[in-house]
Amino acid sequence: MSIGSTRILPSLRVTFCMAELRQLAGVELAAELERLASLLVACVDAGASIGFLRPLDLQSAQGFWRGVLQSEQRGERLVFGAYHDAKLCGSVQLVLAQMPNQPHRADISKLIVEPDMRRQGLARGMMELAEASALKLGRRLLTLDTATEDAAALYRSLGYQFSGRIPDYALNPDGVPEATEIYYKLL
Ligand SMILES: CC(C)(COP(=O)(O)OP(=O)(O)OC[C@H]1O[C@@H](n2cnc3c(N)ncnc32)[C@H](O)[C@@H]1OP(=O)(O)O)[C@@H](O)C(=O)NCCC(=O)NCCS
């Protein structure tokens, strides 16, 4: 049964400099699938360790985002986008834990920013928006994992606590096993 998109109040929209950060829900997310797929391909090609091997072909990336859209429409996750000059150049997802005993928990997933748009605060802004949205939904415990030191530095600066390191957790984009680090934050 489709629950429908989890639309957060329109007030959760942030604008700074030339950037606008907002939730992408329903038709708005559907309209951005092509762009999100290109963004994912660009990030994986640039070495992002986010679940894919490189080279990632566009068709596979589109398939991934179609799955995200379906999950979003079932009310399982929220998707946020960062726009610069009206062009989508970043995204992050808040994946709502589905088990009945975890109504207070969500995962942060697939935080990506276009390679030539980095170090301008877009990821930090999207994380803050995702956290504000989580709080509105009563999701007070956020968990995530990362294999990337750049991202870990961001998470630590936002107050995420290091919980542990799992060796050989996944393959990096070139197929080499690498460790992942687990973080959590109580909002
Ligand atoms: C990680 C990523 C999302 C950061 O995006 P971003 O928009 O450049 O991040 P921000 O500009 O908001 O940076 C916020 C903070 O993160 C840390 N950070 C970000 N990139 C960093 C880097 N290359 N080296 C060291 N610290 C970094 C810094 O603390 C930075 O604050 P500062 O600029 O004031 O020093 C981006 O590099 C990316 O898309 N990487 C590939 C995908 C990926 O690994 N995602 C994480 C999956 S868990």
The ligand as a Gaussian input file, in Angstrom:
#p B3LYP/6-31G(d) Opt

LIG

0 1
 C       31.658000      14.706000       1.567000
 C       30.963000      15.784000       0.695000
 C       29.498000      15.455000       0.620000
 C       31.181000      17.166000       1.323000
 O       30.445000      18.110000       0.555000
 P       30.790000      19.661000       0.637000
 O       29.607000      20.423000       0.127000
 O       32.077000      19.916000      -0.023000
 O       30.943000      19.874000       2.196000
 P       30.888000      21.279000       2.954000
 O       31.394000      22.367000       2.070000
 O       29.531000      21.447000       3.536000
 O       31.956000      21.030000       4.081000
 C       31.592000      20.976000       5.418000
 C       32.781000      20.472000       6.232000
 O       33.103000      19.132000       5.901000
 C       34.518000      18.941000       6.016000
 N       35.047000      18.653000       4.686000
 C       34.356000      18.645000       3.530000
 N       35.175000      18.312000       2.506000
 C       36.401000      18.118000       3.044000
 C       37.650000      17.757000       2.500000
 N       37.814000      17.538000       1.187000
 N       38.692000      17.645000       3.330000
 C       38.551000      17.858000       4.656000
 N       37.379000      18.220000       5.237000
 C       36.310000      18.327000       4.440000
 C       35.067000      20.246000       6.549000
 O       35.007000      20.163000       7.956000
 C       34.054000      21.240000       6.008000
 O       34.020000      22.441000       6.731000
 P       34.960000      23.669000       6.254000
 O       34.797000      23.822000       4.761000
 O       34.406000      24.810000       7.044000
 O       36.348000      23.265000       6.633000
 C       31.562000      15.809000      -0.745000
 O       32.965000      15.883000      -0.649000
 C       31.182000      14.588000      -1.569000
 O       30.170000      14.593000      -2.261000
 N       32.012000      13.548000      -1.517000
 C       31.734000      12.347000      -2.269000
 C       30.562000      11.572000      -1.720000
 C       30.785000      11.115000      -0.308000
 O       31.839000      10.618000       0.057000
 N       29.732000      11.264000       0.491000
 C       29.723000      10.855000       1.874000
 C       29.121000       9.515000       1.960000
 S       29.105000       8.928000       3.650000

